[in-house]
């Protein structure tokens, strides 16, 4: 019961934070481990930022945009548009913040991500979303098979981009946020061989 209670509490916080995250002034956010992002940019590589639905994932892309986009170009983020037209418009407007370009989960959106990576820019996606049928791969996950996306692997293989894991931690007692960056220990192409 304790873990479920905490998860529900954090989900509630995220919903309460969305209006400010989407429509308000930028929220302060510290950065830890940003040297791996600096190194990837310095090597002239694009960067695939993988941010699971954990912590304040909406703020992680904004933190990247504020820290690096003025010098390195915008971060292109992939998102799934809402089915309701009014909400889809709000999401599109809210996610296209300074230094960020939000693209939908369509072929055109993926093409924009590939172009950004080839220009040496960063892209962000949520790797824990379930992909459409035929666009994923069954892989073991904590002893069970899970249908997972292959888009991150394909982007890295096609462009030679660096892959960085990102999570945005909500500090206790309203003390703000910190975004953590960590390079992927083993290249995605070594973990899963997909024909491109």
N, C-alpha and C positions, 0 to 999 in steps of 0.2 A: 504493500500500500504506500509506503514512503516514497519509492521511486516514481510511482504513478502520480502521486500528489505533487512532487517536485516538477515533473514533466508538464503537468497541467498548468502549474504556476508559471513556468517559463513561457509556455504557449500564450498564456494570458498577457504576460508582459510584452511579448512580441506584438500582439494585436494592439495593445495600448500604445506602443511606440510607433506603429506604422504611420499615423498621420504626420508626426514630426519627421520621421525618416523620409517619407515621400514628398511632403509639401513644405516642411519647415526649414529653418536654418540648419546648416551642417552641424552634426553632433560631434563633440570632441571624442577622439579615439586615438589611443596610443598604439605604437607599432613595436612588435618584438620579432626579431629574426629577419628584418627587411634586407639584410646583407645578401641573402640568396637572390632576391629580386634585383638588387643593384648589380650583382655579378652576371645574371642572365642578360640584363640590358647591356652591360658593358661588353659582353661577348657578341652583341649584335643579334641576339636570338629573340624571337617572339616568346611569350610566356603564356602557358595554359594554367590558369588559377582554378583549382578545384576546391569548392566550398560546399560541404554538405549542409543539409538543413539542420544546423546545430548552432546554438548560441544565437547571436544577432547577425545572421547571414546577410541580411539586406545592407547592413552597415559596412561589411567587409569590402564590397566593391567601391563604395563611396570613399573609404579610407585609402584604397589604392589610387583612386582618381585624384584625391587631394594631395597625396604624397608624390606621385610620379607623372601624372598626365601633362602638366604644363611643359615638362622637359621631354617626355617620351611619347606623347600622343595619348589619345583617349583609351580607356579600357572598354572593350566591346563585350557586353554581357548578354547571354542567352536567357530568355524567359518564355514561359508558356502563357500566352494571352488568356484572359478570362473569357468565358463564354458569353457573359452579359456585355452588350456593346458599351454601356456607360462605364462599367468597371474596366473594360479593356482600354478605353480612352484614358481613364485616370491612371492606370498602370503605365501606359506608354509615356504619358506626360511626366509622371513622377519619377520614373526610372531613367529618363534622359536628363540627368543632372549635369552640371559642369564637369567636363572630363570623362563623361560616361556616354556610351551609345548603347541603347537597349535594342536588341534584334529578336524577332519572334522565332519560335522553334519550327522553322520552315526551311526548305532547301535554300531559299534566298538568304535567310539569316545565317545559315551555316557557311554559305559562300562569303558573306561579309566577314565572318570570323576568320576564315582561311586567308582572305586578303589582308586583314589586320595583322595576323601572325607573320605573313610574308613581308610586311612592312616593319617588322620588329616590335610590334605593339603587344599589349596584353589582352587576353580574352578571359572571361570568367563564366563558369557554368556550375550547375548543381549536379554532381555525378550520381546522387542517390535517387534521382527521378526514374521512374519506370519508363523505358522507351516504348514506342509503338511496336507491334508485332513485326518480327523480321529485321528489326534494327538494333537488336541487343544480343547478348550472349549469356547463356546459363553458366554460372560460376559458383563454386562452393563458398558459403559465407556462414561462419560459425556452425559448421556441420550440416547446413541445409543449402540446397541449391536456390540461388536467387537470380532473377532475370535482371541483368544490369546493362547499362548503356556502353556502347563501344565508341562513342563520338570522341571522347578525350584521347583514346588511343589513336584513332584515325587522324585527328588534328595534329598530334605530336609526330606521327609517322610521316604525314604528308609535308610538314613544314620544318621539321627539326627543332621544334619549340621545346623550351625547358618546361618542366611540369613542377608546379609548386602547390603544396597543400596549404589551405588557408582556413582559419576559424576565428570568429570574432567572439570574444568572451565578454559577457556582461558581468562587471564587477559587483560585488555585494554592496548593499546599503546605498545604492544610487551613486556609487563612485565612478561612474562612467564605463568605458569600454576599452578593450585592448585587442588588437588584431594580431594573431600569431601567424608567421610564415615559416614553412619548412619545406626544403626541397624533397622531392620524391626520392627515396633511398635507392630505388632500382628503376631504370627507365621503363615506361609503360610498354614499349615495344618488346622488351625482354620478358615481360610477364604474360603477354597475350599476343600471339602472332596472328594478325588479321591481314587478309589480302586487301590491298588498297585499291 
